[in-house]
Amino acid sequence: CEYIAQTLRRQGVEMVALPFTSKNCNIIATSLLQAFRTRLITLYNDSALLADLSRLNIVQKQFGYKLEAPADETGHADRATGLAIAMAIAPQVLASYVPTGDDGLGESLI
């Protein structure tokens, strides 16, 4: 995955590494759980994402919590896992975000 991340960085895609360590697994699981508990998240009607989310389990481990999803013909709930990772890194990414340029909607971001 590091090779892919390096390639994307060279192409201008910002990347945040989040190895699946015990600490990060706990952060990922609790971030997703908190987003739903506090109603911070609103989902659009994407049947594949909703199906993935319904397959997730939050399991208590010795180090904290971890997301688990049984594999089936569609994989390991990759969409839901991606959403959980995004929820976990969002505070870090947003803290360093400085809007510049055009938002693509004809509005200047200053």
VEXDREN-2710 file (C-alpha; in Angstrom, 1 decimal):
% VEXDREN-2710
k/r/px/py/pz
1/CYS/0.0/0.0/0.0
2/GLU/2.9/2.3/0.7
3/TYR/4.0/2.1/-3.0
4/ILE/0.5/3.1/-4.1
5/ALA/0.4/6.0/-1.6
6/GLN/3.8/7.2/-2.9
7/THR/2.7/7.0/-6.5
8/LEU/-0.5/9.0/-5.7
9/ARG/1.4/11.6/-3.7
10/ARG/3.7/12.2/-6.7
11/GLN/0.6/12.7/-8.8
12/GLY/-0.6/15.4/-6.3
13/VAL/-3.1/13.3/-4.3
14/GLU/-2.8/14.0/-0.6
15/MET/-2.5/10.9/1.5
16/VAL/-2.7/10.2/5.2
17/ALA/-1.2/7.0/6.4
18/LEU/-3.3/5.0/8.9
19/PRO/-1.7/1.6/9.6
20/PHE/-4.1/-0.9/11.2
21/THR/-2.3/-0.8/14.6
22/SER/-4.3/-1.5/17.8
23/LYS/-4.4/2.2/18.6
24/ASN/-5.7/3.1/15.1
25/CYS/-8.2/0.3/15.0
26/ASN/-9.7/1.7/18.2
27/ILE/-9.7/5.2/16.8
28/ILE/-11.4/4.0/13.6
29/ALA/-14.1/2.0/15.4
30/THR/-14.9/4.7/18.0
31/SER/-14.9/7.5/15.4
32/LEU/-17.5/5.7/13.3
33/LEU/-19.6/4.8/16.4
34/GLN/-19.5/8.4/17.7
35/ALA/-20.6/9.7/14.3
36/PHE/-23.7/7.6/14.4
37/ARG/-24.4/8.0/18.1
38/THR/-24.2/11.8/17.9
39/ARG/-26.0/11.9/14.6
40/LEU/-23.0/13.8/13.1
41/ILE/-23.4/11.8/9.8
42/THR/-26.1/11.8/7.2
43/LEU/-25.9/9.1/4.5
44/TYR/-27.2/9.3/1.0
45/ASN/-29.0/6.2/-0.3
46/ASP/-26.2/4.1/-1.6
47/SER/-27.3/0.5/-1.3
48/ALA/-23.8/-1.0/-1.4
49/LEU/-22.6/1.3/1.4
50/LEU/-25.6/0.7/3.5
51/ALA/-25.2/-3.1/3.0
52/ASP/-21.6/-2.9/4.1
53/LEU/-22.5/-0.8/7.1
54/SER/-25.1/-3.4/8.2
55/ARG/-22.4/-6.1/8.1
56/LEU/-20.0/-4.3/10.4
57/ASN/-19.5/-5.4/14.0
58/ILE/-17.7/-3.4/16.6
59/VAL/-15.8/-5.8/18.7
60/GLN/-14.2/-5.1/22.1
61/LYS/-10.6/-6.2/22.3
62/GLN/-8.0/-5.9/24.9
63/PHE/-6.7/-2.6/23.4
64/GLY/-10.1/-1.1/22.8
65/TYR/-12.5/-1.6/19.8
66/LYS/-12.1/-2.9/16.3
67/LEU/-14.4/-3.1/13.3
68/GLU/-15.0/-6.6/11.9
69/ALA/-17.0/-7.7/8.9
70/PRO/-17.4/-11.2/7.7
71/ALA/-16.3/-11.7/4.1
72/ASP/-18.9/-12.5/1.6
73/GLU/-19.2/-12.3/-2.2
74/THR/-18.9/-8.5/-2.1
75/GLY/-15.7/-8.5/0.0
76/HIS/-15.0/-7.3/3.5
77/ALA/-17.3/-4.3/3.8
78/ASP/-14.7/-2.1/2.1
79/ARG/-17.0/0.8/1.6
80/ALA/-17.9/0.9/5.2
81/THR/-14.3/0.5/6.3
82/GLY/-13.3/3.4/4.0
83/LEU/-16.0/5.6/5.5
84/ALA/-14.8/4.6/9.0
85/ILE/-11.2/5.5/8.1
86/ALA/-12.3/8.8/6.7
87/MET/-14.2/9.6/9.9
88/ALA/-11.1/8.8/11.9
89/ILE/-8.7/11.0/10.0
90/ALA/-11.2/13.9/9.3
91/PRO/-10.2/15.9/12.4
92/GLN/-6.5/15.7/11.4
93/VAL/-7.2/16.6/7.8
94/LEU/-9.6/19.4/8.6
95/ALA/-7.3/20.9/11.2
96/SER/-4.6/21.5/8.5
97/TYR/-7.0/22.5/5.7
98/VAL/-6.5/25.9/4.2
99/PRO/-9.1/26.7/1.5
100/THR/-7.5/28.4/-1.6
101/GLY/-8.6/29.0/-5.1
102/ASP/-11.9/28.1/-6.7
103/ASP/-14.3/25.6/-5.2
104/GLY/-15.4/24.4/-8.6
105/LEU/-18.8/26.1/-8.2
106/GLY/-17.7/29.5/-9.4
107/GLU/-17.1/30.7/-5.8
108/SER/-13.8/32.0/-4.7
109/LEU/-12.5/30.4/-1.5
110/ILE/-10.7/32.9/0.7
END
